Amino acid sequence: MTDAQKELFTRYLESVLEYQTLSELMLFQNSFKLGARLMVEVMEE
């Protein structure tokens, strides 16, 4: 690969890593909120 292609590929990999990190964070947040709602429902009964 040329230097320009290597640079472009490196930027692509960094972007994919950032996207995956943000996706995992959002998944954790949503799962945590769901778990909290389930606990509240159980405790209210």
A tleap script that builds the chain and sets N, CA, C and O, in Angstrom:
source leaprc.protein.ff14SB
mol = sequence {
  NMET THR ASP ALA GLN LYS GLU LEU PHE THR
  ARG TYR LEU GLU SER VAL LEU GLU TYR GLN
  THR LEU SER GLU LEU MET LEU PHE GLN ASN
  SER PHE LYS LEU GLY ALA ARG LEU MET VAL
  GLU VAL MET GLU CGLU
}
set mol.1.N position { 0.849 -1.191 0.000 }
set mol.1.CA position { 0.000 0.000 0.000 }
set mol.1.C position { 0.890 1.248 0.000 }
set mol.1.O position { 2.005 1.251 0.522 }
set mol.2.N position { 0.366 2.269 -0.587 }
set mol.2.CA position { 1.093 3.538 -0.589 }
set mol.2.C position { 0.928 4.211 0.774 }
set mol.2.O position { 0.091 3.814 1.585 }
set mol.3.N position { 1.733 5.223 1.001 }
set mol.3.CA position { 1.635 5.949 2.270 }
set mol.3.C position { 0.265 6.589 2.441 }
set mol.3.O position { -0.276 6.610 3.546 }
set mol.4.N position { -0.292 7.104 1.368 }
set mol.4.CA position { -1.628 7.721 1.434 }
set mol.4.C position { -2.679 6.677 1.778 }
set mol.4.O position { -3.581 6.942 2.572 }
set mol.5.N position { -2.570 5.498 1.191 }
set mol.5.CA position { -3.516 4.418 1.486 }
set mol.5.C position { -3.379 3.946 2.927 }
set mol.5.O position { -4.376 3.651 3.586 }
set mol.6.N position { -2.153 3.874 3.412 }
set mol.6.CA position { -1.923 3.474 4.807 }
set mol.6.C position { -2.551 4.476 5.764 }
set mol.6.O position { -3.177 4.099 6.754 }
set mol.7.N position { -2.375 5.755 5.458 }
set mol.7.CA position { -2.957 6.811 6.293 }
set mol.7.C position { -4.476 6.734 6.276 }
set mol.7.O position { -5.117 6.843 7.321 }
set mol.8.N position { -5.047 6.548 5.106 }
set mol.8.CA position { -6.498 6.444 4.981 }
set mol.8.C position { -7.018 5.223 5.742 }
set mol.8.O position { -8.046 5.302 6.414 }
set mol.9.N position { -6.318 4.107 5.638 }
set mol.9.CA position { -6.719 2.893 6.337 }
set mol.9.C position { -6.618 3.071 7.844 }
set mol.9.O position { -7.483 2.598 8.581 }
set mol.10.N position { -5.587 3.740 8.306 }
set mol.10.CA position { -5.429 4.014 9.733 }
set mol.10.C position { -6.566 4.887 10.238 }
set mol.10.O position { -7.113 4.629 11.310 }
set mol.11.N position { -6.930 5.917 9.481 }
set mol.11.CA position { -8.050 6.776 9.873 }
set mol.11.C position { -9.351 5.991 9.891 }
set mol.11.O position { -10.195 6.204 10.761 }
set mol.12.N position { -9.517 5.078 8.927 }
set mol.12.CA position { -10.712 4.228 8.894 }
set mol.12.C position { -10.778 3.360 10.140 }
set mol.12.O position { -11.828 3.272 10.776 }
set mol.13.N position { -9.673 2.718 10.495 }
set mol.13.CA position { -9.653 1.858 11.682 }
set mol.13.C position { -9.961 2.652 12.953 }
set mol.13.O position { -10.679 2.172 13.830 }
set mol.14.N position { -9.422 3.853 13.051 }
set mol.14.CA position { -9.699 4.692 14.215 }
set mol.14.C position { -11.179 5.067 14.279 }
set mol.14.O position { -11.770 5.095 15.358 }
set mol.15.N position { -11.766 5.350 13.139 }
set mol.15.CA position { -13.194 5.694 13.092 }
set mol.15.C position { -14.058 4.507 13.494 }
set mol.15.O position { -15.027 4.667 14.237 }
set mol.16.N position { -13.713 3.314 13.008 }
set mol.16.CA position { -14.456 2.116 13.366 }
set mol.16.C position { -14.354 1.863 14.866 }
set mol.16.O position { -15.350 1.534 15.510 }
set mol.17.N position { -13.158 2.014 15.424 }
set mol.17.CA position { -12.968 1.815 16.858 }
set mol.17.C position { -13.805 2.814 17.661 }
set mol.17.O position { -14.422 2.440 18.658 }
set mol.18.N position { -13.831 4.072 17.237 }
set mol.18.CA position { -14.630 5.091 17.936 }
set mol.18.C position { -16.116 4.751 17.861 }
set mol.18.O position { -16.830 4.867 18.857 }
set mol.19.N position { -16.584 4.333 16.685 }
set mol.19.CA position { -17.987 3.957 16.517 }
set mol.19.C position { -18.346 2.776 17.413 }
set mol.19.O position { -19.393 2.779 18.061 }
set mol.20.N position { -17.476 1.763 17.450 }
set mol.20.CA position { -17.741 0.594 18.288 }
set mol.20.C position { -17.778 0.975 19.763 }
set mol.20.O position { -18.625 0.491 20.514 }
set mol.21.N position { -16.870 1.830 20.170 }
set mol.21.CA position { -16.829 2.269 21.565 }
set mol.21.C position { -18.114 2.996 21.942 }
set mol.21.O position { -18.690 2.735 22.999 }
set mol.22.N position { -18.568 3.913 21.078 }
set mol.22.CA position { -19.799 4.647 21.351 }
set mol.22.C position { -21.010 3.716 21.355 }
set mol.22.O position { -21.917 3.877 22.173 }
set mol.23.N position { -21.026 2.752 20.453 }
set mol.23.CA position { -22.138 1.795 20.399 }
set mol.23.C position { -22.196 0.957 21.671 }
set mol.23.O position { -23.272 0.723 22.220 }
set mol.24.N position { -21.033 0.509 22.135 }
set mol.24.CA position { -20.993 -0.287 23.361 }
set mol.24.C position { -21.427 0.546 24.566 }
set mol.24.O position { -22.106 0.034 25.457 }
set mol.25.N position { -21.045 1.812 24.602 }
set mol.25.CA position { -21.451 2.694 25.690 }
set mol.25.C position { -22.965 2.880 25.703 }
set mol.25.O position { -23.593 2.829 26.761 }
set mol.26.N position { -23.546 3.094 24.533 }
set mol.26.CA position { -24.994 3.264 24.449 }
set mol.26.C position { -25.720 1.980 24.847 }
set mol.26.O position { -26.748 2.032 25.521 }
set mol.27.N position { -25.197 0.844 24.438 }
set mol.27.CA position { -25.789 -0.437 24.813 }
set mol.27.C position { -25.738 -0.621 26.321 }
set mol.27.O position { -26.717 -1.065 26.920 }
set mol.28.N position { -24.606 -0.288 26.947 }
set mol.28.CA position { -24.493 -0.398 28.403 }
set mol.28.C position { -25.494 0.514 29.090 }
set mol.28.O position { -26.167 0.099 30.034 }
set mol.29.N position { -25.597 1.758 28.623 }
set mol.29.CA position { -26.526 2.706 29.244 }
set mol.29.C position { -27.958 2.211 29.161 }
set mol.29.O position { -28.689 2.243 30.151 }
set mol.30.N position { -28.360 1.753 27.986 }
set mol.30.CA position { -29.728 1.276 27.816 }
set mol.30.C position { -29.998 0.040 28.657 }
set mol.30.O position { -31.073 -0.093 29.243 }
set mol.31.N position { -29.034 -0.862 28.720 }
set mol.31.CA position { -29.199 -2.076 29.522 }
set mol.31.C position { -29.268 -1.747 31.008 }
set mol.31.O position { -30.048 -2.351 31.744 }
set mol.32.N position { -28.455 -0.791 31.451 }
set mol.32.CA position { -28.469 -0.389 32.859 }
set mol.32.C position { -29.820 0.228 33.218 }
set mol.32.O position { -30.389 -0.076 34.266 }
set mol.33.N position { -30.323 1.086 32.352 }
set mol.33.CA position { -31.625 1.712 32.597 }
set mol.33.C position { -32.734 0.667 32.647 }
set mol.33.O position { -33.619 0.742 33.500 }
set mol.34.N position { -32.694 -0.301 31.745 }
set mol.34.CA position { -33.689 -1.363 31.741 }
set mol.34.C position { -33.612 -2.174 33.033 }
set mol.34.O position { -34.642 -2.492 33.627 }
set mol.35.N position { -32.402 -2.510 33.469 }
set mol.35.CA position { -32.229 -3.246 34.713 }
set mol.35.C position { -32.764 -2.469 35.905 }
set mol.35.O position { -33.390 -3.044 36.795 }
set mol.36.N position { -32.519 -1.166 35.922 }
set mol.36.CA position { -33.015 -0.334 37.018 }
set mol.36.C position { -34.536 -0.301 37.025 }
set mol.36.O position { -35.160 -0.383 38.083 }
set mol.37.N position { -35.135 -0.180 35.836 }
set mol.37.CA position { -36.603 -0.180 35.760 }
set mol.37.C position { -37.184 -1.508 36.236 }
set mol.37.O position { -38.208 -1.536 36.918 }
set mol.38.N position { -36.528 -2.604 35.874 }
set mol.38.CA position { -36.991 -3.919 36.328 }
set mol.38.C position { -36.911 -4.038 37.851 }
set mol.38.O position { -37.818 -4.579 38.483 }
set mol.39.N position { -35.822 -3.530 38.438 }
set mol.39.CA position { -35.684 -3.581 39.900 }
set mol.39.C position { -36.771 -2.757 40.575 }
set mol.39.O position { -37.320 -3.179 41.593 }
set mol.40.N position { -37.091 -1.591 40.026 }
set mol.40.CA position { -38.133 -0.743 40.592 }
set mol.40.C position { -39.475 -1.460 40.529 }
set mol.40.O position { -40.246 -1.437 41.489 }
set mol.41.N position { -39.749 -2.095 39.399 }
set mol.41.CA position { -41.016 -2.838 39.262 }
set mol.41.C position { -41.095 -3.963 40.290 }
set mol.41.O position { -42.145 -4.156 40.903 }
set mol.42.N position { -40.030 -4.695 40.488 }
set mol.42.CA position { -40.031 -5.806 41.438 }
set mol.42.C position { -40.212 -5.287 42.874 }
set mol.42.O position { -40.953 -5.873 43.663 }
set mol.43.N position { -39.531 -4.190 43.201 }
set mol.43.CA position { -39.587 -3.660 44.556 }
set mol.43.C position { -40.955 -3.056 44.866 }
set mol.43.O position { -41.350 -3.010 46.031 }
set mol.44.N position { -41.680 -2.596 43.861 }
set mol.44.CA position { -42.996 -2.001 44.101 }
set mol.44.C position { -44.064 -3.033 44.401 }
set mol.44.O position { -45.086 -2.701 45.000 }
set mol.45.N position { -43.853 -4.265 44.004 }
set mol.45.CA position { -44.880 -5.292 44.187 }
set mol.45.C position { -44.958 -5.763 45.618 }
set mol.45.O position { -45.773 -6.627 45.940 }
savepdb mol mol.pdb
quit
